[in-house]
Amino acid sequence: MYYIKKLADELWFVVDVLEDAYIGARYLIRRYGEREYREALKFVEGIFKCIGI
């Protein structure tokens, strides 16, 4: 769990992008850049690695 907290603290802006994307997928049309995509992917892969997926 420490790793997840550390990852979220370091990449707090990615959590914001993922939250925005989740809400926007239902209600808004929004495009994301390559950099946002790569950072979000790295964050999610880190979380998956931490929980054993």
mmCIF entry with sequence, helices, sheets and N, C-alpha, C, O atoms, coordinates in Angstrom:
data_MODEL
# 
_entry.id   MODEL 
# 
_entity.id                         1 
_entity.type                       polymer 
_entity.pdbx_number_of_molecules   1 
# 
_entity_poly.entity_id                      1 
_entity_poly.type                           'polypeptide(L)' 
_entity_poly.nstd_linkage                   no 
_entity_poly.nstd_monomer                   no 
_entity_poly.pdbx_seq_one_letter_code       MYYIKKLADELWFVVDVLEDAYIGARYLIRRYGEREYREALKFVEGIFKCIGI 
_entity_poly.pdbx_seq_one_letter_code_can   MYYIKKLADELWFVVDVLEDAYIGARYLIRRYGEREYREALKFVEGIFKCIGI 
_entity_poly.pdbx_strand_id                 A 
# 
loop_
_entity_poly_seq.entity_id 
_entity_poly_seq.num 
_entity_poly_seq.mon_id 
_entity_poly_seq.hetero 
1 1  MET n 
1 2  TYR n 
1 3  TYR n 
1 4  ILE n 
1 5  LYS n 
1 6  LYS n 
1 7  LEU n 
1 8  ALA n 
1 9  ASP n 
1 10 GLU n 
1 11 LEU n 
1 12 TRP n 
1 13 PHE n 
1 14 VAL n 
1 15 VAL n 
1 16 ASP n 
1 17 VAL n 
1 18 LEU n 
1 19 GLU n 
1 20 ASP n 
1 21 ALA n 
1 22 TYR n 
1 23 ILE n 
1 24 GLY n 
1 25 ALA n 
1 26 ARG n 
1 27 TYR n 
1 28 LEU n 
1 29 ILE n 
1 30 ARG n 
1 31 ARG n 
1 32 TYR n 
1 33 GLY n 
1 34 GLU n 
1 35 ARG n 
1 36 GLU n 
1 37 TYR n 
1 38 ARG n 
1 39 GLU n 
1 40 ALA n 
1 41 LEU n 
1 42 LYS n 
1 43 PHE n 
1 44 VAL n 
1 45 GLU n 
1 46 GLY n 
1 47 ILE n 
1 48 PHE n 
1 49 LYS n 
1 50 CYS n 
1 51 ILE n 
1 52 GLY n 
1 53 ILE n 
# 
_struct_asym.id          A 
_struct_asym.entity_id   1 
# 
loop_
_struct_conf.conf_type_id 
_struct_conf.id 
_struct_conf.pdbx_PDB_helix_id 
_struct_conf.beg_label_comp_id 
_struct_conf.beg_label_asym_id 
_struct_conf.beg_label_seq_id 
_struct_conf.pdbx_beg_PDB_ins_code 
_struct_conf.end_label_comp_id 
_struct_conf.end_label_asym_id 
_struct_conf.end_label_seq_id 
_struct_conf.pdbx_end_PDB_ins_code 
_struct_conf.beg_auth_comp_id 
_struct_conf.beg_auth_asym_id 
_struct_conf.beg_auth_seq_id 
_struct_conf.end_auth_comp_id 
_struct_conf.end_auth_asym_id 
_struct_conf.end_auth_seq_id 
_struct_conf.pdbx_PDB_helix_class 
_struct_conf.details 
_struct_conf.pdbx_PDB_helix_length 
HELX_P HELX_P1 AA1 TYR A 2  ? GLU A 10 ? TYR A 2  GLU A 10 1 ? 9  
HELX_P HELX_P2 AA2 TRP A 12 ? TYR A 27 ? TRP A 12 TYR A 27 1 ? 16 
HELX_P HELX_P3 AA3 GLU A 34 ? ILE A 51 ? GLU A 34 ILE A 51 1 ? 18 
# 
_struct_conf_type.id          HELX_P 
_struct_conf_type.criteria    ? 
_struct_conf_type.reference   ? 
# 
loop_
_atom_site.group_PDB 
_atom_site.id 
_atom_site.type_symbol 
_atom_site.label_atom_id 
_atom_site.label_alt_id 
_atom_site.label_comp_id 
_atom_site.label_asym_id 
_atom_site.label_entity_id 
_atom_site.label_seq_id 
_atom_site.pdbx_PDB_ins_code 
_atom_site.Cartn_x 
_atom_site.Cartn_y 
_atom_site.Cartn_z 
_atom_site.occupancy 
_atom_site.B_iso_or_equiv 
_atom_site.pdbx_formal_charge 
_atom_site.auth_seq_id 
_atom_site.auth_comp_id 
_atom_site.auth_asym_id 
_atom_site.auth_atom_id 
_atom_site.pdbx_PDB_model_num 
ATOM 1   N N  . MET A 1 1  ? 0.807   -1.197 0.000   1.00 0.00 ? 1  MET A N  1 
ATOM 2   C CA . MET A 1 1  ? 0.000   0.000  0.000   1.00 0.00 ? 1  MET A CA 1 
ATOM 3   C C  . MET A 1 1  ? 0.854   1.267  0.000   1.00 0.00 ? 1  MET A C  1 
ATOM 4   O O  . MET A 1 1  ? 0.443   2.293  -0.542  1.00 0.00 ? 1  MET A O  1 
ATOM 5   N N  . TYR A 1 2  ? 2.033   1.199  0.601   1.00 0.00 ? 2  TYR A N  1 
ATOM 6   C CA . TYR A 1 2  ? 2.927   2.353  0.604   1.00 0.00 ? 2  TYR A CA 1 
ATOM 7   C C  . TYR A 1 2  ? 3.280   2.756  -0.820  1.00 0.00 ? 2  TYR A C  1 
ATOM 8   O O  . TYR A 1 2  ? 3.348   3.944  -1.138  1.00 0.00 ? 2  TYR A O  1 
ATOM 9   N N  . TYR A 1 3  ? 3.504   1.757  -1.680  1.00 0.00 ? 3  TYR A N  1 
ATOM 10  C CA . TYR A 1 3  ? 3.878   2.044  -3.062  1.00 0.00 ? 3  TYR A CA 1 
ATOM 11  C C  . TYR A 1 3  ? 2.754   2.797  -3.774  1.00 0.00 ? 3  TYR A C  1 
ATOM 12  O O  . TYR A 1 3  ? 3.027   3.730  -4.531  1.00 0.00 ? 3  TYR A O  1 
ATOM 13  N N  . ILE A 1 4  ? 1.515   2.415  -3.549  1.00 0.00 ? 4  ILE A N  1 
ATOM 14  C CA . ILE A 1 4  ? 0.383   3.087  -4.193  1.00 0.00 ? 4  ILE A CA 1 
ATOM 15  C C  . ILE A 1 4  ? 0.302   4.542  -3.725  1.00 0.00 ? 4  ILE A C  1 
ATOM 16  O O  . ILE A 1 4  ? 0.102   5.447  -4.534  1.00 0.00 ? 4  ILE A O  1 
ATOM 17  N N  . LYS A 1 5  ? 0.454   4.759  -2.436  1.00 0.00 ? 5  LYS A N  1 
ATOM 18  C CA . LYS A 1 5  ? 0.416   6.125  -1.891  1.00 0.00 ? 5  LYS A CA 1 
ATOM 19  C C  . LYS A 1 5  ? 1.550   6.963  -2.476  1.00 0.00 ? 5  LYS A C  1 
ATOM 20  O O  . LYS A 1 5  ? 1.337   8.110  -2.868  1.00 0.00 ? 5  LYS A O  1 
ATOM 21  N N  . LYS A 1 6  ? 2.745   6.399  -2.537  1.00 0.00 ? 6  LYS A N  1 
ATOM 22  C CA . LYS A 1 6  ? 3.901   7.114  -3.086  1.00 0.00 ? 6  LYS A CA 1 
ATOM 23  C C  . LYS A 1 6  ? 3.678   7.447  -4.562  1.00 0.00 ? 6  LYS A C  1 
ATOM 24  O O  . LYS A 1 6  ? 3.963   8.558  -5.009  1.00 0.00 ? 6  LYS A O  1 
ATOM 25  N N  . LEU A 1 7  ? 3.167   6.474  -5.309  1.00 0.00 ? 7  LEU A N  1 
ATOM 26  C CA . LEU A 1 7  ? 2.894   6.684  -6.730  1.00 0.00 ? 7  LEU A CA 1 
ATOM 27  C C  . LEU A 1 7  ? 1.854   7.779  -6.926  1.00 0.00 ? 7  LEU A C  1 
ATOM 28  O O  . LEU A 1 7  ? 2.016   8.641  -7.790  1.00 0.00 ? 7  LEU A O  1 
ATOM 29  N N  . ALA A 1 8  ? 0.794   7.753  -6.134  1.00 0.00 ? 8  ALA A N  1 
ATOM 30  C CA . ALA A 1 8  ? -0.258  8.769  -6.242  1.00 0.00 ? 8  ALA A CA 1 
ATOM 31  C C  . ALA A 1 8  ? 0.260   10.153 -5.853  1.00 0.00 ? 8  ALA A C  1 
ATOM 32  O O  . ALA A 1 8  ? -0.135  11.153 -6.453  1.00 0.00 ? 8  ALA A O  1 
ATOM 33  N N  . ASP A 1 9  ? 1.140   10.217 -4.851  1.00 0.00 ? 9  ASP A N  1 
ATOM 34  C CA . ASP A 1 9  ? 1.709   11.511 -4.452  1.00 0.00 ? 9  ASP A CA 1 
ATOM 35  C C  . ASP A 1 9  ? 2.619   12.079 -5.534  1.00 0.00 ? 9  ASP A C  1 
ATOM 36  O O  . ASP A 1 9  ? 2.612   13.284 -5.785  1.00 0.00 ? 9  ASP A O  1 
ATOM 37  N N  . GLU A 1 10 ? 3.398   11.219 -6.170  1.00 0.00 ? 10 GLU A N  1 
ATOM 38  C CA . GLU A 1 10 ? 4.322   11.678 -7.212  1.00 0.00 ? 10 GLU A CA 1 
ATOM 39  C C  . GLU A 1 10 ? 3.599   12.041 -8.502  1.00 0.00 ? 10 GLU A C  1 
ATOM 40  O O  . GLU A 1 10 ? 3.992   12.979 -9.197  1.00 0.00 ? 10 GLU A O  1 
ATOM 41  N N  . LEU A 1 11 ? 2.564   11.313 -8.815  1.00 0.00 ? 11 LEU A N  1 
ATOM 42  C CA . LEU A 1 11 ? 1.854   11.518 -10.083 1.00 0.00 ? 11 LEU A CA 1 
ATOM 43  C C  . LEU A 1 11 ? 0.427   12.002 -9.847  1.00 0.00 ? 11 LEU A C  1 
ATOM 44  O O  . LEU A 1 11 ? -0.503  11.527 -10.499 1.00 0.00 ? 11 LEU A O  1 
ATOM 45  N N  . TRP A 1 12 ? 0.247   12.932 -8.928  1.00 0.00 ? 12 TRP A N  1 
ATOM 46  C CA . TRP A 1 12 ? -1.071  13.432 -8.575  1.00 0.00 ? 12 TRP A CA 1 
ATOM 47  C C  . TRP A 1 12 ? -1.823  13.979 -9.778  1.00 0.00 ? 12 TRP A C  1 
ATOM 48  O O  . TRP A 1 12 ? -3.044  13.850 -9.863  1.00 0.00 ? 12 TRP A O  1 
ATOM 49  N N  . PHE A 1 13 ? -1.100  14.586 -10.702 1.00 0.00 ? 13 PHE A N  1 
ATOM 50  C CA . PHE A 1 13 ? -1.745  15.173 -11.881 1.00 0.00 ? 13 PHE A CA 1 
ATOM 51  C C  . PHE A 1 13 ? -2.348  14.089 -12.780 1.00 0.00 ? 13 PHE A C  1 
ATOM 52  O O  . PHE A 1 13 ? -3.327  14.339 -13.484 1.00 0.00 ? 13 PHE A O  1 
ATOM 53  N N  . VAL A 1 14 ? -1.766  12.889 -12.756 1.00 0.00 ? 14 VAL A N  1 
ATOM 54  C CA . VAL A 1 14 ? -2.309  11.791 -13.558 1.00 0.00 ? 14 VAL A CA 1 
ATOM 55  C C  . VAL A 1 14 ? -3.638  11.330 -12.969 1.00 0.00 ? 14 VAL A C  1 
ATOM 56  O O  . VAL A 1 14 ? -4.558  10.985 -13.711 1.00 0.00 ? 14 VAL A O  1 
ATOM 57  N N  . VAL A 1 15 ? -3.744  11.321 -11.654 1.00 0.00 ? 15 VAL A N  1 
ATOM 58  C CA . VAL A 1 15 ? -5.011  10.969 -11.011 1.00 0.00 ? 15 VAL A CA 1 
ATOM 59  C C  . VAL A 1 15 ? -6.089  11.959 -11.461 1.00 0.00 ? 15 VAL A C  1 
ATOM 60  O O  . VAL A 1 15 ? -7.224  11.560 -11.724 1.00 0.00 ? 15 VAL A O  1 
ATOM 61  N N  . ASP A 1 16 ? -5.748  13.230 -11.548 1.00 0.00 ? 16 ASP A N  1 
ATOM 62  C CA . ASP A 1 16 ? -6.697  14.239 -12.028 1.00 0.00 ? 16 ASP A CA 1 
ATOM 63  C C  . ASP A 1 16 ? -7.106  13.968 -13.470 1.00 0.00 ? 16 ASP A C  1 
ATOM 64  O O  . ASP A 1 16 ? -8.285  14.078 -13.806 1.00 0.00 ? 16 ASP A O  1 
ATOM 65  N N  . VAL A 1 17 ? -6.156  13.618 -14.323 1.00 0.00 ? 17 VAL A N  1 
ATOM 66  C CA . VAL A 1 17 ? -6.454  13.324 -15.728 1.00 0.00 ? 17 VAL A CA 1 
ATOM 67  C C  . VAL A 1 17 ? -7.356  12.097 -15.824 1.00 0.00 ? 17 VAL A C  1 
ATOM 68  O O  . VAL A 1 17 ? -8.314  12.093 -16.597 1.00 0.00 ? 17 VAL A O  1 
ATOM 69  N N  . LEU A 1 18 ? -7.059  11.057 -15.049 1.00 0.00 ? 18 LEU A N  1 
ATOM 70  C CA . LEU A 1 18 ? -7.882  9.843  -15.085 1.00 0.00 ? 18 LEU A CA 1 
ATOM 71  C C  . LEU A 1 18 ? -9.297  10.114 -14.583 1.00 0.00 ? 18 LEU A C  1 
ATOM 72  O O  . LEU A 1 18 ? -10.264 9.588  -15.134 1.00 0.00 ? 18 LEU A O  1 
ATOM 73  N N  . GLU A 1 19 ? -9.419  10.931 -13.545 1.00 0.00 ? 19 GLU A N  1 
ATOM 74  C CA . GLU A 1 19 ? -10.737 11.291 -13.039 1.00 0.00 ? 19 GLU A CA 1 
ATOM 75  C C  . GLU A 1 19 ? -11.513 12.079 -14.097 1.00 0.00 ? 19 GLU A C  1 
ATOM 76  O O  . GLU A 1 19 ? -12.694 11.819 -14.328 1.00 0.00 ? 19 GLU A O  1 
ATOM 77  N N  . ASP A 1 20 ? -10.852 13.027 -14.728 1.00 0.00 ? 20 ASP A N  1 
ATOM 78  C CA . ASP A 1 20 ? -11.465 13.821 -15.793 1.00 0.00 ? 20 ASP A CA 1 
ATOM 79  C C  . ASP A 1 20 ? -11.903 12.930 -16.956 1.00 0.00 ? 20 ASP A C  1 
ATOM 80  O O  . ASP A 1 20 ? -12.989 13.103 -17.509 1.00 0.00 ? 20 ASP A O  1 
ATOM 81  N N  . ALA A 1 21 ? -11.053 11.987 -17.316 1.00 0.00 ? 21 ALA A N  1 
ATOM 82  C CA . ALA A 1 21 ? -11.374 11.078 -18.425 1.00 0.00 ? 21 ALA A CA 1 
ATOM 83  C C  . ALA A 1 21 ? -12.570 10.195 -18.090 1.00 0.00 ? 21 ALA A C  1 
ATOM 84  O O  . ALA A 1 21 ? -13.415 9.935  -18.946 1.00 0.00 ? 21 ALA A O  1 
ATOM 85  N N  . TYR A 1 22 ? -12.638 9.738  -16.851 1.00 0.00 ? 22 TYR A N  1 
ATOM 86  C CA . TYR A 1 22 ? -13.760 8.893  -16.426 1.00 0.00 ? 22 TYR A CA 1 
ATOM 87  C C  . TYR A 1 22 ? -15.081 9.648  -16.527 1.00 0.00 ? 22 TYR A C  1 
ATOM 88  O O  . TYR A 1 22 ? -16.059 9.134  -17.070 1.00 0.00 ? 22 TYR A O  1 
ATOM 89  N N  . ILE A 1 23 ? -15.102 10.864 -16.004 1.00 0.00 ? 23 ILE A N  1 
ATOM 90  C CA . ILE A 1 23 ? -16.319 11.676 -16.054 1.00 0.00 ? 23 ILE A CA 1 
ATOM 91  C C  . ILE A 1 23 ? -16.608 12.098 -17.488 1.00 0.00 ? 23 ILE A C  1 
ATOM 92  O O  . ILE A 1 23 ? -17.751 12.044 -17.940 1.00 0.00 ? 23 ILE A O  1 
ATOM 93  N N  . GLY A 1 24 ? -15.576 12.514 -18.192 1.00 0.00 ? 24 GLY A N  1 
ATOM 94  C CA . GLY A 1 24 ? -15.748 12.984 -19.562 1.00 0.00 ? 24 GLY A CA 1 
ATOM 95  C C  . GLY A 1 24 ? -16.225 11.920 -20.527 1.00 0.00 ? 24 GLY A C  1 
ATOM 96  O O  . GLY A 1 24 ? -16.883 12.231 -21.521 1.00 0.00 ? 24 GLY A O  1 
ATOM 97  N N  . ALA A 1 25 ? -15.903 10.672 -20.247 1.00 0.00 ? 25 ALA A N  1 
ATOM 98  C CA . ALA A 1 25 ? -16.338 9.584  -21.119 1.00 0.00 ? 25 ALA A CA 1 
ATOM 99  C C  . ALA A 1 25 ? -17.859 9.478  -21.146 1.00 0.00 ? 25 ALA A C  1 
ATOM 100 O O  . ALA A 1 25 ? -18.440 9.015  -22.127 1.00 0.00 ? 25 ALA A O  1 
ATOM 101 N N  . ARG A 1 26 ? -18.479 9.898  -20.089 1.00 0.00 ? 26 ARG A N  1 
ATOM 102 C CA . ARG A 1 26 ? -19.940 9.833  -20.021 1.00 0.00 ? 26 ARG A CA 1 
ATOM 103 C C  . ARG A 1 26 ? -20.620 11.117 -20.488 1.00 0.00 ? 26 ARG A C  1 
ATOM 104 O O  . ARG A 1 26 ? -21.692 11.068 -21.092 1.00 0.00 ? 26 ARG A O  1 
ATOM 105 N N  . TYR A 1 27 ? -20.006 12.258 -20.211 1.00 0.00 ? 27 TYR A N  1 
ATOM 106 C CA . TYR A 1 27 ? -20.720 13.519 -20.390 1.00 0.00 ? 27 TYR A CA 1 
ATOM 107 C C  . TYR A 1 27 ? -20.064 14.518 -21.342 1.00 0.00 ? 27 TYR A C  1 
ATOM 108 O O  . TYR A 1 27 ? -20.744 15.418 -21.835 1.00 0.00 ? 27 TYR A O  1 
ATOM 109 N N  . LEU A 1 28 ? -18.789 14.391 -21.609 1.00 0.00 ? 28 LEU A N  1 
ATOM 110 C CA . LEU A 1 28 ? -18.078 15.403 -22.386 1.00 0.00 ? 28 LEU A CA 1 
ATOM 111 C C  . LEU A 1 28 ? -17.269 14.768 -23.511 1.00 0.00 ? 28 LEU A C  1 
ATOM 112 O O  . LEU A 1 28 ? -16.956 13.578 -23.488 1.00 0.00 ? 28 LEU A O  1 
ATOM 113 N N  . ILE A 1 29 ? -16.949 15.581 -24.470 1.00 0.00 ? 29 ILE A N  1 
ATOM 114 C CA . ILE A 1 29 ? -16.024 15.146 -25.512 1.00 0.00 ? 29 ILE A CA 1 
ATOM 115 C C  . ILE A 1 29 ? -14.706 15.871 -25.250 1.00 0.00 ? 29 ILE A C  1 
ATOM 116 O O  . ILE A 1 29 ? -14.650 17.100 -25.267 1.00 0.00 ? 29 ILE A O  1 
ATOM 117 N N  . ARG A 1 30 ? -13.667 15.113 -25.012 1.00 0.00 ? 30 ARG A N  1 
ATOM 118 C CA . ARG A 1 30 ? -12.361 15.703 -24.706 1.00 0.00 ? 30 ARG A CA 1 
ATOM 119 C C  . ARG A 1 30 ? -11.276 14.844 -25.310 1.00 0.00 ? 30 ARG A C  1 
ATOM 120 O O  . ARG A 1 30 ? -11.372 13.617 -25.304 1.00 0.00 ? 30 ARG A O  1 
ATOM 121 N N  . ARG A 1 31 ? -10.255 15.476 -25.825 1.00 0.00 ? 31 ARG A N  1 
ATOM 122 C CA . ARG A 1 31 ? -9.097  14.762 -26.368 1.00 0.00 ? 31 ARG A CA 1 
ATOM 123 C C  . ARG A 1 31 ? -7.927  14.928 -25.415 1.00 0.00 ? 31 ARG A C  1 
ATOM 124 O O  . ARG A 1 31 ? -7.791  15.949 -24.741 1.00 0.00 ? 31 ARG A O  1 
ATOM 125 N N  . TYR A 1 32 ? -7.090  13.909 -25.372 1.00 0.00 ? 32 TYR A N  1 
ATOM 126 C CA . TYR A 1 32 ? -5.907  13.937 -24.524 1.00 0.00 ? 32 TYR A CA 1 
ATOM 127 C C  . TYR A 1 32 ? -4.676  13.799 -25.400 1.00 0.00 ? 32 TYR A C  1 
ATOM 128 O O  . TYR A 1 32 ? -4.694  13.123 -26.429 1.00 0.00 ? 32 TYR A O  1 
ATOM 129 N N  . GLY A 1 33 ? -3.623  14.445 -24.977 1.00 0.00 ? 33 GLY A N  1 
ATOM 130 C CA . GLY A 1 33 ? -2.387  14.408 -25.731 1.00 0.00 ? 33 GLY A CA 1 
ATOM 131 C C  . GLY A 1 33 ? -1.577  13.155 -25.457 1.00 0.00 ? 33 GLY A C  1 
ATOM 132 O O  . GLY A 1 33 ? -1.885  12.376 -24.556 1.00 0.00 ? 33 GLY A O  1 
ATOM 133 N N  . GLU A 1 34 ? -0.546  12.982 -26.247 1.00 0.00 ? 34 GLU A N  1 
ATOM 134 C CA . GLU A 1 34 ? 0.344   11.826 -26.123 1.00 0.00 ? 34 GLU A CA 1 
ATOM 135 C C  . GLU A 1 34 ? 0.991   11.766 -24.741 1.00 0.00 ? 34 GLU A C  1 
ATOM 136 O O  . GLU A 1 34 ? 1.100   10.696 -24.142 1.00 0.00 ? 34 GLU A O  1 
ATOM 137 N N  . ARG A 1 35 ? 1.412   12.909 -24.249 1.00 0.00 ? 35 ARG A N  1 
ATOM 138 C CA . ARG A 1 35 ? 2.078   12.941 -22.934 1.00 0.00 ? 35 ARG A CA 1 
ATOM 139 C C  . ARG A 1 35 ? 1.119   12.523 -21.817 1.00 0.00 ? 35 ARG A C  1 
ATOM 140 O O  . ARG A 1 35 ? 1.493   11.754 -20.931 1.00 0.00 ? 35 ARG A O  1 
ATOM 141 N N  . GLU A 1 36 ? -0.107  13.027 -21.859 1.00 0.00 ? 36 GLU A N  1 
ATOM 142 C CA . GLU A 1 36 ? -1.104  12.628 -20.855 1.00 0.00 ? 36 GLU A CA 1 
ATOM 143 C C  . GLU A 1 36 ? -1.372  11.131 -20.921 1.00 0.00 ? 36 GLU A C  1 
ATOM 144 O O  . GLU A 1 36 ? -1.475  10.458 -19.895 1.00 0.00 ? 36 GLU A O  1 
ATOM 145 N N  . TYR A 1 37 ? -1.482  10.624 -22.132 1.00 0.00 ? 37 TYR A N  1 
ATOM 146 C CA . TYR A 1 37 ? -1.718  9.198  -22.322 1.00 0.00 ? 37 TYR A CA 1 
ATOM 147 C C  . TYR A 1 37 ? -0.581  8.366  -21.721 1.00 0.00 ? 37 TYR A C  1 
ATOM 148 O O  . TYR A 1 37 ? -0.827  7.414  -20.980 1.00 0.00 ? 37 TYR A O  1 
ATOM 149 N N  . ARG A 1 38 ? 0.644   8.724  -22.038 1.00 0.00 ? 38 ARG A N  1 
ATOM 150 C CA . ARG A 1 38 ? 1.801   7.944  -21.553 1.00 0.00 ? 38 ARG A CA 1 
ATOM 151 C C  . ARG A 1 38 ? 1.921   7.987  -20.031 1.00 0.00 ? 38 ARG A C  1 
ATOM 152 O O  . ARG A 1 38 ? 2.201   6.967  -19.402 1.00 0.00 ? 38 ARG A O  1 
ATOM 153 N N  . GLU A 1 39 ? 1.713   9.153  -19.442 1.00 0.00 ? 39 GLU A N  1 
ATOM 154 C CA . GLU A 1 39 ? 1.793   9.272  -17.981 1.00 0.00 ? 39 GLU A CA 1 
ATOM 155 C C  . GLU A 1 39 ? 0.678   8.478  -17.312 1.00 0.00 ? 39 GLU A C  1 
ATOM 156 O O  . GLU A 1 39 ? 0.913   7.810  -16.305 1.00 0.00 ? 39 GLU A O  1 
ATOM 157 N N  . ALA A 1 40 ? -0.528  8.544  -17.859 1.00 0.00 ? 40 ALA A N  1 
ATOM 158 C CA . ALA A 1 40 ? -1.649  7.781  -17.294 1.00 0.00 ? 40 ALA A CA 1 
ATOM 159 C C  . ALA A 1 40 ? -1.392  6.282  -17.413 1.00 0.00 ? 40 ALA A C  1 
ATOM 160 O O  . ALA A 1 40 ? -1.668  5.531  -16.478 1.00 0.00 ? 40 ALA A O  1 
ATOM 161 N N  . LEU A 1 41 ? -0.876  5.850  -18.530 1.00 0.00 ? 41 LEU A N  1 
ATOM 162 C CA . LEU A 1 41 ? -0.570  4.436  -18.731 1.00 0.00 ? 41 LEU A CA 1 
ATOM 163 C C  . LEU A 1 41 ? 0.488   3.966  -17.739 1.00 0.00 ? 41 LEU A C  1 
ATOM 164 O O  . LEU A 1 41 ? 0.360   2.892  -17.152 1.00 0.00 ? 41 LEU A O  1 
ATOM 165 N N  . LYS A 1 42 ? 1.526   4.766  -17.553 1.00 0.00 ? 42 LYS A N  1 
ATOM 166 C CA . LYS A 1 42 ? 2.591   4.414  -16.604 1.00 0.00 ? 42 LYS A CA 1 
ATOM 167 C C  . LYS A 1 42 ? 2.020   4.298  -15.182 1.00 0.00 ? 42 LYS A C  1 
ATOM 168 O O  . LYS A 1 42 ? 2.378   3.386  -14.437 1.00 0.00 ? 42 LYS A O  1 
ATOM 169 N N  . PHE A 1 43 ? 1.144   5.215  -14.821 1.00 0.00 ? 43 PHE A N  1 
ATOM 170 C CA . PHE A 1 43 ? 0.532   5.200  -13.497 1.00 0.00 ? 43 PHE A CA 1 
ATOM 171 C C  . PHE A 1 43 ? -0.313  3.941  -13.295 1.00 0.00 ? 43 PHE A C  1 
ATOM 172 O O  . PHE A 1 43 ? -0.181  3.258  -12.280 1.00 0.00 ? 43 PHE A O  1 
ATOM 173 N N  . VAL A 1 44 ? -1.166  3.642  -14.249 1.00 0.00 ? 44 VAL A N  1 
ATOM 174 C CA . VAL A 1 44 ? -2.040  2.470  -14.133 1.00 0.00 ? 44 VAL A CA 1 
ATOM 175 C C  . VAL A 1 44 ? -1.226  1.178  -14.127 1.00 0.00 ? 44 VAL A C  1 
ATOM 176 O O  . VAL A 1 44 ? -1.539  0.259  -13.370 1.00 0.00 ? 44 VAL A O  1 
ATOM 177 N N  . GLU A 1 45 ? -0.202  1.096  -14.948 1.00 0.00 ? 45 GLU A N  1 
ATOM 178 C CA . GLU A 1 45 ? 0.662   -0.094 -14.933 1.00 0.00 ? 45 GLU A CA 1 
ATOM 179 C C  . GLU A 1 45 ? 1.345   -0.261 -13.573 1.00 0.00 ? 45 GLU A C  1 
ATOM 180 O O  . GLU A 1 45 ? 1.504   -1.383 -13.093 1.00 0.00 ? 45 GLU A O  1 
ATOM 181 N N  . GLY A 1 46 ? 1.749   0.854  -12.953 1.00 0.00 ? 46 GLY A N  1 
ATOM 182 C CA . GLY A 1 46 ? 2.356   0.800  -11.627 1.00 0.00 ? 46 GLY A CA 1 
ATOM 183 C C  . GLY A 1 46 ? 1.381   0.286  -10.583 1.00 0.00 ? 46 GLY A C  1 
ATOM 184 O O  . GLY A 1 46 ? 1.749   -0.515 -9.724  1.00 0.00 ? 46 GLY A O  1 
ATOM 185 N N  . ILE A 1 47 ? 0.141   0.743  -10.656 1.00 0.00 ? 47 ILE A N  1 
ATOM 186 C CA . ILE A 1 47 ? -0.889  0.273  -9.724  1.00 0.00 ? 47 ILE A CA 1 
ATOM 187 C C  . ILE A 1 47 ? -1.147  -1.208 -9.940  1.00 0.00 ? 47 ILE A C  1 
ATOM 188 O O  . ILE A 1 47 ? -1.226  -1.968 -8.976  1.00 0.00 ? 47 ILE A O  1 
ATOM 189 N N  . PHE A 1 48 ? -1.280  -1.630 -11.199 1.00 0.00 ? 48 PHE A N  1 
ATOM 190 C CA . PHE A 1 48 ? -1.510  -3.048 -11.495 1.00 0.00 ? 48 PHE A CA 1 
ATOM 191 C C  . PHE A 1 48 ? -0.365  -3.915 -10.983 1.00 0.00 ? 48 PHE A C  1 
ATOM 192 O O  . PHE A 1 48 ? -0.594  -4.992 -10.432 1.00 0.00 ? 48 PHE A O  1 
ATOM 193 N N  . LYS A 1 49 ? 0.857   -3.448 -11.163 1.00 0.00 ? 49 LYS A N  1 
ATOM 194 C CA . LYS A 1 49 ? 2.020   -4.188 -10.687 1.00 0.00 ? 49 LYS A CA 1 
ATOM 195 C C  . LYS A 1 49 ? 1.981   -4.338 -9.173  1.00 0.00 ? 49 LYS A C  1 
ATOM 196 O O  . LYS A 1 49 ? 2.302   -5.397 -8.633  1.00 0.00 ? 49 LYS A O  1 
ATOM 197 N N  . CYS A 1 50 ? 1.588   -3.280 -8.504  1.00 0.00 ? 50 CYS A N  1 
ATOM 198 C CA . CYS A 1 50 ? 1.521   -3.277 -7.041  1.00 0.00 ? 50 CYS A CA 1 
ATOM 199 C C  . CYS A 1 50 ? 0.496   -4.268 -6.506  1.00 0.00 ? 50 CYS A C  1 
ATOM 200 O O  . CYS A 1 50 ? 0.725   -4.913 -5.483  1.00 0.00 ? 50 CYS A O  1 
ATOM 201 N N  . ILE A 1 51 ? -0.629  -4.390 -7.194  1.00 0.00 ? 51 ILE A N  1 
ATOM 202 C CA . ILE A 1 51 ? -1.684  -5.292 -6.703  1.00 0.00 ? 51 ILE A CA 1 
ATOM 203 C C  . ILE A 1 51 ? -1.615  -6.669 -7.344  1.00 0.00 ? 51 ILE A C  1 
ATOM 204 O O  . ILE A 1 51 ? -2.473  -7.515 -7.090  1.00 0.00 ? 51 ILE A O  1 
ATOM 205 N N  . GLY A 1 52 ? -0.606  -6.903 -8.171  1.00 0.00 ? 52 GLY A N  1 
ATOM 206 C CA . GLY A 1 52 ? -0.370  -8.234 -8.699  1.00 0.00 ? 52 GLY A CA 1 
ATOM 207 C C  . GLY A 1 52 ? -1.158  -8.606 -9.943  1.00 0.00 ? 52 GLY A C  1 
ATOM 208 O O  . GLY A 1 52 ? -1.406  -9.785 -10.197 1.00 0.00 ? 52 GLY A O  1 
ATOM 209 N N  . ILE A 1 53 ? -1.552  -7.605 -10.718 1.00 0.00 ? 53 ILE A N  1 
ATOM 210 C CA . ILE A 1 53 ? -2.279  -7.887 -11.962 1.00 0.00 ? 53 ILE A CA 1 
ATOM 211 C C  . ILE A 1 53 ? -1.312  -7.792 -13.119 1.00 0.00 ? 53 ILE A C  1 
ATOM 212 O O  . ILE A 1 53 ? -1.703  -7.991 -14.269 1.00 0.00 ? 53 ILE A O  1 
# 
